[in-house]
Amino acid sequence: MGPLMGALSTVGGWAKSVTDFGLTIIMALIVVDILYPSSSYITENLGRVIDSFGDQGVAGLIVVLLFLVLYRRG
């Protein structure tokens, strides 16, 4: 069972690194989009994603909260 847990830990570490890198890229693109409007359209895309969660009502809110809890846990 030890090697399996080690492998899962390694894969989990890689996944966290990739996720952190993706969030860093998103934040950089938001700054670029604020400085140079309509250059990357990321703010418009994020607005659409947030609107889609809002259209789902309580279920969308639960999904967003669950995502935040899982992200902050790691």
C-alpha positions as CSV (number, residue, x, y, z in Angstrom):
1,M,0.0,0.0,0.0
2,G,3.0,2.3,0.6
3,P,4.1,2.7,-3.1
4,L,0.5,3.4,-4.1
5,M,0.2,6.2,-1.6
6,G,3.5,7.6,-2.7
7,A,2.4,7.6,-6.3
8,L,-0.9,9.3,-5.5
9,S,0.9,11.9,-3.5
10,T,3.3,12.6,-6.4
11,V,0.4,12.9,-8.9
12,G,-1.5,15.1,-6.4
13,G,1.6,17.3,-6.1
14,W,1.8,17.6,-9.9
15,A,-1.9,18.4,-10.2
16,K,-1.5,21.2,-7.6
17,S,1.5,22.6,-9.4
18,V,-0.3,22.7,-12.7
19,T,-3.4,24.2,-11.1
20,D,-1.3,26.9,-9.4
21,F,0.5,27.6,-12.8
22,G,-2.9,27.9,-14.5
23,L,-4.2,30.4,-11.9
24,T,-1.0,32.5,-12.3
25,I,-1.5,32.6,-16.0
26,I,-5.2,33.6,-15.6
27,M,-4.2,36.4,-13.2
28,A,-1.5,37.7,-15.5
29,L,-4.0,37.7,-18.4
30,I,-6.5,39.6,-16.3
31,V,-3.9,42.3,-15.6
32,V,-3.0,42.5,-19.3
33,D,-6.7,42.7,-20.2
34,I,-7.2,45.6,-17.8
35,L,-4.2,47.4,-19.1
36,Y,-5.0,46.7,-22.7
37,P,-8.8,46.2,-23.1
38,S,-10.0,43.5,-25.4
39,S,-6.5,42.0,-25.9
40,S,-7.2,38.6,-24.4
41,Y,-11.0,38.7,-23.7
42,I,-10.4,36.9,-20.4
43,T,-12.5,39.2,-18.4
44,E,-15.5,38.7,-20.8
45,N,-15.0,34.9,-20.6
46,L,-14.8,35.0,-16.8
47,G,-18.0,37.1,-16.7
48,R,-19.8,34.5,-18.9
49,V,-18.7,31.6,-16.6
50,I,-19.8,33.5,-13.5
51,D,-23.1,34.3,-15.2
52,S,-23.6,30.7,-16.0
53,F,-23.2,29.8,-12.3
54,G,-25.6,32.5,-11.4
55,D,-28.2,31.2,-13.9
56,Q,-28.1,27.8,-12.1
57,G,-29.3,29.4,-8.9
58,V,-28.5,27.6,-5.6
59,A,-26.9,24.6,-7.4
60,G,-24.4,27.0,-9.1
61,L,-23.7,28.6,-5.7
62,I,-23.1,25.2,-4.1
63,V,-20.7,24.2,-6.9
64,V,-18.7,27.5,-6.5
65,L,-18.5,27.1,-2.7
66,L,-17.4,23.4,-3.1
67,F,-14.7,24.5,-5.5
68,L,-13.5,27.1,-3.1
69,V,-13.4,24.7,-0.1
70,L,-11.5,22.1,-2.1
71,Y,-9.0,24.7,-3.4
72,R,-8.3,26.2,0.0
73,R,-8.0,22.7,1.6
74,G,-4.9,21.9,-0.4
